[in-house]
Amino acid sequence: PEVARKLDVARMQVLSDAAFASLMQQAEPTFAEVSQYYSAHASDYDEVQIRRLFIWKQRENTKGASLTSQAARAKAEQIRQAYASGTNVQKLSSDLTKSQEGMLDANPLSFIRGELSPPIEKVALSLKEGEWSEVEDTSARLLLIQLVKRDRQQLGQVSSRIEKQLQDQKMQALLNDLKKNAGIWMDEKYFGTAVAPVPDAQRRASNPPSELRKSATKGDSNNEEQ
């Protein structure tokens, strides 16, 4: 019996795996569906290259000393002017780091839509290439970004990602239909209502015999008389 039970479970697992593989095959999107999705959501694949400029308003090694927002902006403007005049960006970045006054990205960083924080992403996508904009001014730092380049990932670069996304959506729909057609349900009344446990003596005192128990007791008594 134990071996028979294991064989039944193994057979059920094989059938389950085969059914799931069949559903996955049915859920595979076509190239036309992938292309249509890309066309409808093309902006989701925007990509920006930005350069960040940080000016520290509070420095670790200086007790109590901090820059005002006006002084931080003046420092940032000085660096931007040097950059615009053709000063090597690698040198600007290195000198700023050594001075511990801030940080400048020597090389631009690439981000796709959704990777940046919403406020920074909104500014980055609104800038023209080469433009700078202030995006953050806190008690600790001033942050500016420059849009170096704006691009969009092509269909070939994101097709596998779209295929998986569409397949997941279609697969979920197939599973929902399968559950619906299978008529899966659960009777909550069957499980009853949870109650706190009571001691045996209290339970016997507080719970009178049920009709079924009365009937069984009466039956036992009659049997004894007979």
C-alpha positions in Angstrom: 0.0 0.0 0.0 2.8 2.5 0.8 4.5 1.8 -2.5 1.2 2.2 -4.4 0.6 5.5 -2.6 4.1 6.8 -3.6 3.4 5.7 -7.2 0.1 7.6 -7.2 1.8 10.7 -5.9 4.6 10.4 -8.5 2.1 10.0 -11.3 0.2 13.0 -10.1 3.4 15.1 -10.1 4.3 14.0 -13.6 0.8 15.0 -14.9 1.0 18.3 -13.0 4.3 19.2 -14.5 3.1 18.2 -18.0 -0.1 20.3 -17.6 2.0 23.3 -16.4 4.4 23.0 -19.3 1.4 22.9 -21.7 0.0 26.1 -20.2 3.4 27.8 -20.4 3.6 26.9 -24.1 0.1 28.3 -24.7 1.1 31.5 -22.9 4.1 32.2 -25.1 3.6 35.6 -26.8 4.0 36.1 -30.5 6.5 38.5 -32.0 3.5 40.7 -33.1 2.3 40.9 -29.5 5.7 41.8 -28.3 6.1 44.5 -30.9 2.6 45.9 -30.2 3.4 46.1 -26.5 6.7 47.9 -27.2 5.0 50.4 -29.4 2.3 51.1 -26.8 4.8 51.5 -23.9 7.9 52.9 -25.8 8.4 55.7 -23.2 8.9 53.0 -20.5 12.2 52.2 -22.1 13.7 55.7 -22.1 17.3 55.9 -20.9 19.3 58.9 -19.7 22.9 59.5 -19.1 23.5 62.0 -16.3 26.4 63.6 -14.5 25.9 64.4 -10.8 27.5 67.3 -8.9 27.4 67.2 -5.1 28.5 70.1 -2.9 28.8 69.1 0.7 27.3 71.8 3.0 28.5 70.0 6.1 31.9 68.4 6.1 32.9 65.5 8.4 36.2 66.9 9.6 34.9 70.4 10.4 33.0 70.8 13.6 30.0 73.1 13.4 31.1 74.7 10.1 28.6 74.5 7.2 28.0 76.2 3.9 24.8 78.2 3.3 22.7 77.3 0.2 24.0 80.5 -1.4 27.6 79.6 -0.9 27.0 76.0 -2.1 25.4 77.3 -5.3 28.3 79.7 -5.8 30.7 76.8 -5.5 28.7 74.6 -7.9 28.5 77.5 -10.4 32.3 77.8 -10.2 32.7 74.2 -11.1 30.2 74.3 -13.9 31.9 77.3 -15.5 35.3 75.5 -15.3 33.6 72.5 -17.0 32.0 74.6 -19.7 35.3 76.3 -20.4 36.9 73.0 -21.4 38.7 72.0 -18.1 39.3 68.3 -18.1 36.4 66.7 -16.2 38.6 64.0 -14.8 40.8 66.7 -13.2 37.8 68.6 -11.9 36.4 65.4 -10.3 39.7 64.5 -8.7 40.4 68.0 -7.4 36.9 68.3 -5.9 37.1 64.9 -4.2 40.5 65.8 -2.7 39.3 69.1 -1.4 36.4 67.2 0.4 34.1 70.0 -0.8 32.0 67.7 -3.0 31.9 65.1 -5.7 31.5 65.2 -9.5 31.0 62.2 -11.7 34.0 61.9 -14.0 31.9 59.7 -16.3 28.2 59.9 -16.9 25.9 57.3 -15.4 23.2 55.5 -17.3 19.7 55.0 -15.9 16.5 53.6 -17.4 13.1 54.9 -16.5 12.2 53.8 -13.0 15.7 53.4 -11.6 16.1 57.0 -10.5 14.0 58.5 -7.7 10.8 60.2 -9.1 11.9 63.8 -8.4 15.3 63.3 -10.1 13.9 61.3 -13.0 11.3 64.0 -13.7 14.0 66.7 -13.9 16.3 64.5 -15.9 13.7 63.7 -18.5 12.7 67.3 -18.9 16.2 68.6 -19.5 17.9 69.1 -22.9 21.2 67.5 -23.5 24.0 69.5 -21.9 21.7 71.4 -19.5 22.2 71.4 -15.7 19.5 71.6 -13.0 19.4 71.7 -9.2 17.4 68.7 -7.9 18.1 68.7 -4.1 19.1 71.2 -1.5 19.2 69.8 2.1 21.1 70.8 5.2 23.8 68.3 4.2 24.3 68.8 0.5 23.4 70.5 -2.7 22.8 68.2 -5.7 22.8 69.2 -9.4 22.5 67.0 -12.4 23.4 67.4 -16.1 21.7 65.5 -18.8 24.5 64.2 -21.0 22.4 62.1 -23.4 18.9 60.9 -23.7 18.1 57.7 -25.6 15.6 54.9 -25.8 16.3 51.1 -25.6 15.4 49.4 -28.9 13.0 46.5 -29.2 15.8 44.0 -29.6 17.3 45.1 -26.3 14.1 44.6 -24.3 12.2 41.9 -26.2 13.1 39.1 -23.8 11.9 41.2 -20.9 8.6 42.0 -22.6 8.2 38.3 -23.6 8.5 37.3 -20.0 6.1 40.0 -18.8 3.5 39.1 -21.3 3.9 35.3 -20.7 3.4 35.9 -17.0 0.2 37.9 -17.6 -1.2 35.3 -20.0 -0.2 32.4 -17.7 -2.0 34.0 -14.8 -5.2 34.4 -16.9 -5.0 30.7 -17.9 -4.6 29.6 -14.3 -7.5 31.8 -13.2 -9.7 30.2 -15.9 -8.5 26.7 -14.9 -9.4 27.4 -11.2 -12.8 28.8 -12.2 -13.6 25.8 -14.5 -12.4 23.3 -11.9 -15.0 24.6 -9.4 -12.7 24.9 -6.5 -14.6 26.0 -3.4 -14.3 25.9 0.4 -17.1 25.8 3.0 -16.0 28.0 5.8 -18.8 26.6 8.1 -17.1 23.2 8.0 -14.2 24.6 10.1 -16.5 26.1 12.7 -15.7 29.0 14.9 -12.5 29.2 16.9 -13.0 29.2 20.7 -10.7 29.3 23.7 -10.0 25.9 25.2 -11.6 25.2 28.6 -10.7 22.7 31.3 -12.3 19.2 31.0 -14.4 19.7 34.1 -15.6 23.1 33.0 -16.3 21.8 29.5 -18.4 18.9 30.9 -20.3 21.2 33.2 -20.9 23.9 30.6 -21.7 21.6 27.6 -24.9 19.5 28.1 -25.0 16.2 26.2 -26.0 16.6 22.6 -29.0 14.8 21.1 -26.6 12.4 19.4 -24.9 11.5 22.7 -28.4 11.2 24.4 -29.5 8.8 21.7 -26.3 6.8 22.0 -26.7 6.5 25.8 -30.3 5.5 25.5 -29.4 2.9 22.9 -26.7 1.5 25.2 -29.2 1.3 28.1 -31.8 -0.5 25.9 -29.2 -3.0 24.8 -28.3 -3.8 28.3 -32.0 -4.4 29.3 -32.5 -6.6 26.2 
